[in-house]
């Protein structure tokens, strides 16, 4: 009994500490329930006597994942684009588009035999995400999700929670309706290529306190709030989850994450959200449609742990029916390069709490509404304080009256030149993003 009392005392101390970090300055934001659910989950298992050590380990891992010189990664992205374009112009690729991610693997007609080549193709801050590259293949044969605590072998949940690295593929077309959040374990790839795989009409994907996850080739839509239930996160642990927000993909305190070639739409909250000191993330080649608050990057203005957040957003198509947050950023460093923005109703890129936003070679097509032509939106308490924030636009194509309000050092061309090479010309964005979203990959043919 003394041992149990000691464990409970340690857990209570940790709880108070986490609550303090989350609620400092009284600033409560959209992820409050999300944070509480994590805390309650930890309290439900005696294994969580070591939770303080785990949180410390995760923080140290994410700190290591942060690049001290983020502009160096920006330069690497630009170099990858330039090299891919040069090879395409020389005729080295019969299917090349100049998109360095796609040109890395899509020209191979035997892609299904060489699936793991994908893990070597990421660029930007998430370029070191290897997912399940070093593990075996796991084939999902069963689309059901009947038990979130004891998932059946053959289901997606059973594969996602395993401790070992896994490259998860599918036996056939599937619509998977998750009863509760799919809690990913580290070193996993979910690869939907070759089949029409939907995660829809239920809970969706949560990447919490883990590392090295690749999500590729999935249709993710109509995600619902779920929770107030026990959910397994590994073969040896399950815990209580309060209500989740209903994000398509939620990244929480995670690092080395790559979200590529997915089609996302119409979820209860965000389509892709990253919070709580997540970092080393690339979001690329996705097709976003029919949604209000598309992408949140940063938990709250008061949560300064997100200063280590670094995200590359590249070759995505922000399409019909979108309203705002493409993305909405806080604190960190965000490279937005060669995306196609064809629809927004309020604004495209927003932020608060002094994020650095580097917009290069994007195409921004403003809506007809004369009051929604501005690409950018600042949210700040100190009137005029945003003028020192580093937001820069370089080589962007601004159409139908669109305008980008630069600020800080980013307003000067010298800062842009010092930080990176030129992006691919925005006039070629349509080609670079022509394959955005889920691809129609057929065995024996180039994808």
Buried (B, 14 or more C-beta within 10 A) or exposed (E): EEEEEEBEEBBEEBBEEBEEBBBEEEEEBBBBBBBBBBBBBBBBBEBBBEBBEEBEEBBEBBEEBBBEEBBEBBBBBBBBBBEBBEBBEEEEBEEBBBBBBBBBBBBBBEBBEEBBBBBEBBBBBBBBBBBBBBBEBBEBEBBBBEBBEEBEEBBBBBBBBBEBBBBBBBEEEBEBBBBBBBBBBBBBBBBBBBBBBBBBBBBBBBBBBBBBBBBBBBBBBBBBBBBEBBBBBBEEBBBBBBBBBBBBBBBBBBBBBBBBBBBBBBBBBBBBBBBBBBBBBBBBBBBBBBBBBBBBBBBBBBBBBBBBBBBBBBBBBBBEBBBBBBBBBBBBBBBBBBBBBBBBEBBBBBBBBBBBBBBBBBBBBBBEEEEBBBBBBBEBEEEEEBEEBBBBBBBBBBEEEBEBBBBBBBBEEEBBEEBBBBBBBBEBBEBBBEBBBBBEBEEEEBB
